[in-house]
C-alpha cells in the first residue's frame, strides 16, 4: 500500500506543477506535467481499495485529461495556424478544478466535426489496410474447407448480392482457431487480397487505451467506420487477448471493452451490419468469453497441415531459389515432417536456404562454371558475364585451391553458392523439431467436438 501512496503523492505533485505552468501560459510544459501526473494517478488506482477515494481520483483525472486534451489541441493548432491563436483560446477555456471534468472535447464543435470523434478516427487510421498483401488463395496450401467457407462469406455477398435475399443472410462472424503457425493469419491476408472490401486489421494495442472510457469509444468507432465503409471486414488477431472469459478478478476496464464488443458484434439497431464480417483468430479458443464465442457464427478449426499440404509448403517456401529437388523429394520431406506446422516448415526451409552459403564459406576449392549450369539465369549476352565461381571438391575438373578470404577482390562478385538438394533438407531435419505437442492437439480436437467444425 505504501507504493500506492507514493504514486498518489507524486501524481498530485506533478499535477500541481502542471496547474501553475498552465496558469502562467507555459502550455507545452504544462501538458507534459499533466501527462506525467496522470500516469502516476492511473498507476495508483491499482492499489487504492477505498471506493470513495477511487471515485474522487477518477473524477479529478477526468478533469485533468480534459484539460490536457485542450492543451494538446492548442499546441497542434499553434503549429499549423497563426502563432498564439490556439493557445490563447485554450487558456481562456481552462476549466476550474471543481467542475471541469467533462469539458475535454467541447471546443471544436464550431468546425462542424466533433474533435473527440476526429481524434478517435485518427488513432484508428492505421488499422485500415490500404494496400493488399498480395497473398492469394493458391498461396495457402491445404485448408480447402476453410477457404471455401471464407469464399462463401466474403466473396459471394459482394460479387453476387442477389443470392442473399429473404432469410438468406451473409455470415457475420468467423472464428479461426488452432495451433500456432497453422496459417490463420495467412488466411486473413488471402481474404484481404481476394475480397473487394475494406479490410481492418486490428490488435489489442490498437483498442486498449490508458484513458478511462476511451477503449470502449475506440471499439465503437471501429465498428462505425466499418459500417460506413461497408462491405468491410474486421480482422482481430489473437482475439482472446481482448475478449477473454469474464471473471471476478478482471478489471472494470476489461469488462467494459468486452461489453462494447458484444453490443457491436450483435449489431442491434445498426444499419449495414450484415455487410460487416468479423474475422477472429486465436490459439486459445477456450480462453474466449462464451458470449463472444456465440457471436461468431462459424468456428473453424485450422489444424496442422496434412502430407500433401506440407509438400506444397516446402515447394512454396523454396520458391525460385536454385535447387535440384523433384516432386518425389518434396513428398519424401512431407513424410518426414509429420506433426510440423506451417510455421515449423517455413523455419526449416529458411535454415535450408543458408546451407549453400555455409558450404561456400567452408569451401577450400573453387572452379569456374556457367550460370546456367548451376541453375541460374544467364547474366548477359557475353560468355564472360555468365562465368561464375562455385565451391567444389579438390578432385573436380578445373578446381583450384582458395577460400572466400583468399579469392582476389575482383572475383568476389562472381562467387555463387551451389543449388539446394535433398541432402541439405535431411541435414536440417536432423535438428528440426515440431512446436505443437500431442496434448496441445487434444485441446483443439475437444473444442472442435464441442463448438467447432473442421477446416481442412
Secondary structure, 3 states (H helix, E strand, C coil): CHHHHHHHHHHHHHHHHHHHHHHCCCHHHHHHHHHHHHHHHHHHCCCCCCHHHHHHHHHHHHHHHHHHHHHHHHHHHHHHCCCCHHHHHHHHHCCCCCCCCCHHHCCCHHHCCCHHHHHHHHHCHHHEECCCCCCCHHHCCCCHHHHHHHHHHHHHHHHCHHHCCCCCCCCCEEEEECCCCCCHHHHHHHHHHHCCCEEEEECHHHHCCCCCCHHHHHHHHHHHHHHHCCCEEEEEECHHHCCECCCCCCCHHHHHHHHHHHHHHHCCCCCCHHHEEEEEEECCHHHECHHHHHHCCEEEECCCCCHHHHHHHHHHHHCCCCECCCHHHHHHHHHHCCCCCHHHHHHHHHHHHCHHHHHHHHCCEEEEEEHHHHCCCCCCCCHHHHEEEEEECCCCCCCEECCCCCCCHHHHHHECCCCECHHHHHHHHCCCCCCCCHHHHHHHHHHHHHCCEECC
